[in-house]
Amino acid sequence: MVPTNLFADRARDVVDESGLILDPVEMAPYLTSWRDNWIGKARAVLRPTDTQQVARVVALCRDMSIPIVPQGGRTGVTGASQPNESGDEIVLSLERMKRIRSIDPDNDTMTVEAGCVLADVRAAADAAGRIFPLSFGSVGSCQIGGNIATNAGGVNVVRYGNTRSLIAGLEIVLPSGEIWDGLRGLRKDNAGYDLKQIFIGSEGTLGIITAAVIRLFPRPFGTAVAFTSTPSPQAALKLLSRMRERFAEQLTSFELIQQRCIEVTCRRIPSLRKPLPDGGAWHLLIEIAGQDADDVLQVRLGEVLEAALDAGEIEDAVLAQSRHQEREFWLLRESIPEAHKHEGRSFKHDISVPISRISVFLERAEAALKQIDPDLLMFTFGHLGDGNLHFNPLLPPGREPFVDELQAVNTAVHDLVVELGGSISAEHGIGRLRRDELLHYKSSVELRMMATLKSAFDPENLFNRGKILSESAHADSPPTGRPATV
Ligand SMILES: Cc1cc2nc3c(=O)[nH]c(=O)nc-3n(C[C@H](O)[C@H](O)[C@H](O)COP(=O)(O)OP(=O)(O)OC[C@H]3O[C@@H](n4cnc5c(N)ncnc54)[C@H](O)[C@@H]3O)c2cc1C
């Protein structure tokens, strides 16, 4: 192992003193995940200020065979942005690269550096009279580079798609130390492979994103937001169809929330208020947006909700009467992960199935888990409009899981997801959390293609080693998964 002081001496030539952290206390936050469940060790944290510095850090690490963990806002939940426990790796934080390089409102694009916090990107778009629609609970901490590296989803995917659909171009530092300038703001570009797509969702394993051209959209003139209770997920799906038929792309969010999530969140964060009186097993947070005024959209949404009430798809509804009230509804939804974090032991899943199979999934998953542990308390919320749920059952307060319970619960949930044609990771990625399960659920042909890509871009396995694929995965010895379908 290369001595750290030797590395530090050379690193000082690349980044200035404030760009190099060696002190264990200062390093600690960079080694710890949002849920405090992944804590690693590192030789150093490097904080370059521009793309050239990133390229020089990579070249230095390559020269000394030191593995790199690219890091954004550390809000990821799969252990992908923390180093392992060897102490051999360095963390490369993009947090000082936060310039908005340019805005082109006529082209509806903006060029931003990877370390820009998502909330700042959204504010810059807003100041230019446009919107950048990516949004979710960690908007104030996560960075656009991390969003791209995880292909993040969030609450507006129904209308705008996930991060992949919002990216026009990328600037990447490759494991070779070369810089790829793919910062094109084009609507159409079929000149060969679309290489940016390989890096989107690659969780820092193939390249370091240093900047991106992101797509902007016209600012909707008005919005209408409703909070409803609904008797069942099946009834909610009927309302989703009704909303789609009536509003088409004006429907921007359709979020499902189990009653227990509201109880726990309002108890843990007393400043939050329940939008509806108690009752109802499930709730929906619905937003429409368009070029009509708020009151016009509210009337239209109100008409659809009345019809849904008559059809038994909902039991009660409240329409936000002001932007402030809209914010309150959203704050409640966005605070659920924070409240859940403090509520005790839980089993987390970020699953997707075809939208039409959501209620089958929920019924069968609950039944399967009650067989494993009758004490489990269902805690489900998420992006119903995308067929993506955070299915996070809790253990009662003070109860610890029994031996192998995690394994039993994950197997029951993920076997069912796969049987229903779904995915074991809808928007959070694989990281280390789902890496071994990926081996079980992906076919060998898919795993071989992934290992081949990794070897082609990063033959020395320098970038985010052991994330998505195991440390030893290589094109010459690809991991074996399910047999390929012939
Ligand atoms: C309260 C809360 C709510 C959330 N809600 C959602 C949600 O609705 N939808 C959703 O998709 N996610 C959600 N997340 C998860 C998380 O916020 C996203 O995955 C986010 O995109 C991670 O961004 P980050 O900057 O924090 O990345 P990090 O956590 O720092 O890193 C995540 C991954 O990206 C890599 N990476 C980071 N920056 C770069 C870069 N510049 N170049 C190459 N690789 C890089 C890291 O190596 C790691 O693999 C939520 C998290 C929290 C805490």
The ligand as an SDF file (V2000), in Angstrom:
LIG
                    3D

 53 58  0  0  0  0  0  0  0  0999 V2000
  -34.8070   12.4970    2.2430 C   0  0  0  0  0  0  0  0  0  0  0  0
  -34.3610   11.8210    0.9750 C   0  0  0  0  0  0  0  0  0  0  0  0
  -35.2560   11.6840   -0.0800 C   0  0  0  0  0  0  0  0  0  0  0  0
  -34.8480   11.0740   -1.2660 C   0  0  0  0  0  0  0  0  0  0  0  0
  -35.7580   10.9520   -2.2880 N   0  0  0  0  0  0  0  0  0  0  0  0
  -35.3560   10.4220   -3.4590 C   0  0  0  0  0  0  0  0  0  0  0  0
  -36.2800   10.3110   -4.5460 C   0  0  0  0  0  0  0  0  0  0  0  0
  -37.4540   10.6430   -4.4380 O   0  0  0  0  0  0  0  0  0  0  0  0
  -35.8140    9.8200   -5.7070 N   0  0  0  0  0  0  0  0  0  0  0  0
  -34.5170    9.4120   -5.8580 C   0  0  0  0  0  0  0  0  0  0  0  0
  -34.1490    8.9790   -6.9620 O   0  0  0  0  0  0  0  0  0  0  0  0
  -33.6360    9.4760   -4.8370 N   0  0  0  0  0  0  0  0  0  0  0  0
  -34.0200    9.9590   -3.6490 C   0  0  0  0  0  0  0  0  0  0  0  0
  -33.1330   10.0260   -2.6130 N   0  0  0  0  0  0  0  0  0  0  0  0
  -31.7620    9.4680   -2.7690 C   0  0  0  0  0  0  0  0  0  0  0  0
  -30.6720   10.5030   -3.1600 C   0  0  0  0  0  0  0  0  0  0  0  0
  -30.9990   11.7890   -2.7330 O   0  0  0  0  0  0  0  0  0  0  0  0
  -30.4190   10.4980   -4.6590 C   0  0  0  0  0  0  0  0  0  0  0  0
  -29.9130    9.2420   -5.0370 O   0  0  0  0  0  0  0  0  0  0  0  0
  -29.4560   11.5850   -5.1430 C   0  0  0  0  0  0  0  0  0  0  0  0
  -29.4950   11.6130   -6.5540 O   0  0  0  0  0  0  0  0  0  0  0  0
  -28.0040   11.3780   -4.6880 C   0  0  0  0  0  0  0  0  0  0  0  0
  -27.2730   12.5580   -4.9630 O   0  0  0  0  0  0  0  0  0  0  0  0
  -25.9810   12.9450   -4.0880 P   0  0  0  0  0  0  0  0  0  0  0  0
  -25.3840   14.1700   -4.6690 O   0  0  0  0  0  0  0  0  0  0  0  0
  -26.3230   12.9990   -2.6530 O   0  0  0  0  0  0  0  0  0  0  0  0
  -25.0350   11.7040   -4.4090 O   0  0  0  0  0  0  0  0  0  0  0  0
  -24.1230   10.8490   -3.4290 P   0  0  0  0  0  0  0  0  0  0  0  0
  -24.9580   10.1830   -2.3990 O   0  0  0  0  0  0  0  0  0  0  0  0
  -22.9710   11.6180   -2.9650 O   0  0  0  0  0  0  0  0  0  0  0  0
  -23.6120    9.7440   -4.4730 O   0  0  0  0  0  0  0  0  0  0  0  0
  -24.5000    8.8370   -5.0580 C   0  0  0  0  0  0  0  0  0  0  0  0
  -23.7560    8.0380   -6.1410 C   0  0  0  0  0  0  0  0  0  0  0  0
  -23.3480    8.8950   -7.1890 O   0  0  0  0  0  0  0  0  0  0  0  0
  -21.9210    8.8790   -7.3290 C   0  0  0  0  0  0  0  0  0  0  0  0
  -21.5270   10.2590   -7.6450 N   0  0  0  0  0  0  0  0  0  0  0  0
  -21.8400   11.3800   -6.9620 C   0  0  0  0  0  0  0  0  0  0  0  0
  -21.3770   12.4660   -7.6140 N   0  0  0  0  0  0  0  0  0  0  0  0
  -20.7520   11.9990   -8.7170 C   0  0  0  0  0  0  0  0  0  0  0  0
  -20.0650   12.6120   -9.8020 C   0  0  0  0  0  0  0  0  0  0  0  0
  -19.9380   13.9460   -9.8830 N   0  0  0  0  0  0  0  0  0  0  0  0
  -19.5410   11.8220  -10.7720 N   0  0  0  0  0  0  0  0  0  0  0  0
  -19.6690   10.4750  -10.7240 C   0  0  0  0  0  0  0  0  0  0  0  0
  -20.3060    9.8510   -9.7230 N   0  0  0  0  0  0  0  0  0  0  0  0
  -20.8430   10.6030   -8.7360 C   0  0  0  0  0  0  0  0  0  0  0  0
  -21.3820    8.3540   -6.0220 C   0  0  0  0  0  0  0  0  0  0  0  0
  -20.1420    7.7120   -6.2090 O   0  0  0  0  0  0  0  0  0  0  0  0
  -22.4770    7.3720   -5.6560 C   0  0  0  0  0  0  0  0  0  0  0  0
  -22.3040    6.1960   -6.3970 O   0  0  0  0  0  0  0  0  0  0  0  0
  -33.5240   10.5960   -1.3970 C   0  0  0  0  0  0  0  0  0  0  0  0
  -32.6230   10.7160   -0.3310 C   0  0  0  0  0  0  0  0  0  0  0  0
  -33.0380   11.3200    0.8430 C   0  0  0  0  0  0  0  0  0  0  0  0
  -32.0350   11.4560    1.9520 C   0  0  0  0  0  0  0  0  0  0  0  0
  1  2  1  0
  2  3  1  0
  2 52  2  0
  3  4  2  0
  4  5  1  0
  4 50  1  0
  5  6  2  0
  6  7  1  0
  6 13  1  0
  7  8  2  0
  7  9  1  0
  9 10  1  0
 10 11  2  0
 10 12  1  0
 12 13  2  0
 13 14  1  0
 14 15  1  0
 14 50  1  0
 15 16  1  0
 16 17  1  0
 16 18  1  0
 18 19  1  0
 18 20  1  0
 20 21  1  0
 20 22  1  0
 22 23  1  0
 23 24  1  0
 24 25  2  0
 24 26  1  0
 24 27  1  0
 27 28  1  0
 28 29  2  0
 28 30  1  0
 28 31  1  0
 31 32  1  0
 32 33  1  0
 33 34  1  0
 33 48  1  0
 34 35  1  0
 35 36  1  0
 35 46  1  0
 36 37  1  0
 36 45  1  0
 37 38  2  0
 38 39  1  0
 39 40  1  0
 39 45  2  0
 40 41  1  0
 40 42  2  0
 42 43  1  0
 43 44  2  0
 44 45  1  0
 46 47  1  0
 46 48  1  0
 48 49  1  0
 50 51  2  0
 51 52  1  0
 52 53  1  0
M  END
$$$$
